[in-house]
Amino acid sequence: MTNPRRRITGVVTRARSAKTVAVRIDRSYRHPLYHKVMRRSTEFLVHDEIGCHPGDWVEIVESRPISKRKRWAVQKVVRRASEAEVAARQSELVAPEEPTA
């Protein structure tokens, strides 16, 4: 008998709290009328006992309600983010200062 809980793979976008990370799940589907490929993403708050960092690909699993918005938990890290990816993401977040005239 397999475990009936849903499992989804996504990328960690935010890891500011001690045991909470935000995971973005991307999905694509074809529009029913216009047949264009649509891309949609959903962001979940996920309980993290492992210690994930932004950029990591993780597998999350349904769990009991942990807090008001946390209903998922990190099961395993599929792929760790490389140091170059983390540095690139940090440089995107820090905007250059505008010169004052």
C-alpha positions as CSV (number, residue, x, y, z in Angstrom):
1,M,0.0,0.0,0.0
2,T,1.5,3.3,-1.0
3,N,1.1,6.5,1.0
4,P,-1.9,8.5,-0.4
5,R,-0.3,12.0,0.4
6,R,0.4,14.2,-2.6
7,R,4.0,14.9,-3.4
8,I,5.1,17.9,-5.6
9,T,8.5,19.1,-6.7
10,G,9.3,22.8,-6.7
11,V,12.0,25.4,-6.1
12,V,12.7,27.2,-2.8
13,T,12.2,31.0,-3.3
14,R,12.5,32.3,0.2
15,A,14.0,31.0,3.4
16,R,13.9,33.8,6.0
17,S,12.3,32.0,8.9
18,A,13.9,29.3,11.1
19,K,11.7,26.3,9.9
20,T,9.7,27.8,7.1
21,V,10.5,28.1,3.4
22,A,8.4,29.3,0.5
23,V,8.3,26.9,-2.4
24,R,7.2,27.9,-5.9
25,I,5.4,25.2,-8.0
26,D,5.3,25.9,-11.7
27,R,2.9,24.2,-14.0
28,S,1.9,24.6,-17.6
29,Y,-1.3,23.7,-19.3
30,R,-3.0,24.3,-22.7
31,H,-5.8,26.9,-22.7
32,P,-9.1,25.1,-23.4
33,L,-10.3,27.6,-26.1
34,Y,-7.2,29.3,-27.5
35,H,-4.9,26.3,-27.2
36,K,-2.0,28.5,-26.1
37,V,0.4,27.0,-23.5
38,M,-0.2,28.9,-20.3
39,R,2.2,28.9,-17.4
40,R,1.0,29.4,-13.8
41,S,2.9,29.2,-10.5
42,T,1.7,28.8,-7.0
43,E,3.7,29.5,-3.9
44,F,3.3,27.4,-0.7
45,L,4.7,27.9,2.8
46,V,6.4,24.7,3.7
47,H,7.7,23.3,7.0
48,D,11.5,22.7,6.7
49,E,13.4,20.6,9.2
50,I,16.2,19.8,6.7
51,G,17.6,23.4,6.2
52,C,16.9,24.4,2.6
53,H,18.3,27.5,0.9
54,P,16.9,29.6,-1.9
55,G,17.4,27.9,-5.3
56,D,17.2,24.3,-4.0
57,W,14.8,22.0,-5.8
58,V,12.8,20.1,-3.1
59,E,10.0,17.5,-2.9
60,I,7.2,18.5,-0.6
61,V,4.5,16.3,0.8
62,E,1.1,17.1,2.3
63,S,1.0,17.2,6.1
64,R,-1.3,18.1,9.0
65,P,-1.9,21.8,9.5
66,I,1.2,23.2,11.2
67,S,0.2,26.8,11.2
68,K,-2.4,29.1,9.6
69,R,-0.8,28.8,6.1
70,K,1.6,25.8,6.4
71,R,0.1,22.6,5.2
72,W,3.2,21.0,3.5
73,A,6.5,19.7,4.7
74,V,9.9,19.2,2.9
75,Q,10.5,15.6,2.3
76,K,13.8,15.6,0.5
77,V,16.1,17.9,-1.4
78,V,16.2,16.9,-5.0
79,R,19.0,19.2,-6.1
80,R,21.0,21.8,-4.1
81,A,21.6,25.2,-5.6
82,S,25.2,25.8,-6.7
83,E,27.1,28.7,-5.2
84,A,27.0,30.6,-8.6
85,E,23.2,30.3,-8.7
86,V,22.9,31.6,-5.1
87,A,25.3,34.5,-5.9
88,A,23.3,35.4,-9.1
89,R,20.0,35.4,-7.2
90,Q,21.5,37.6,-4.4
91,S,22.8,40.1,-7.0
92,E,19.3,40.2,-8.6
93,L,17.7,41.0,-5.2
94,V,20.1,43.8,-4.4
95,A,19.3,46.7,-6.7
96,P,22.1,49.1,-7.5
97,E,21.9,52.4,-5.8
98,E,20.8,55.4,-7.9
99,P,23.2,58.3,-8.0
100,T,22.0,61.5,-6.3
101,A,22.4,64.6,-8.4
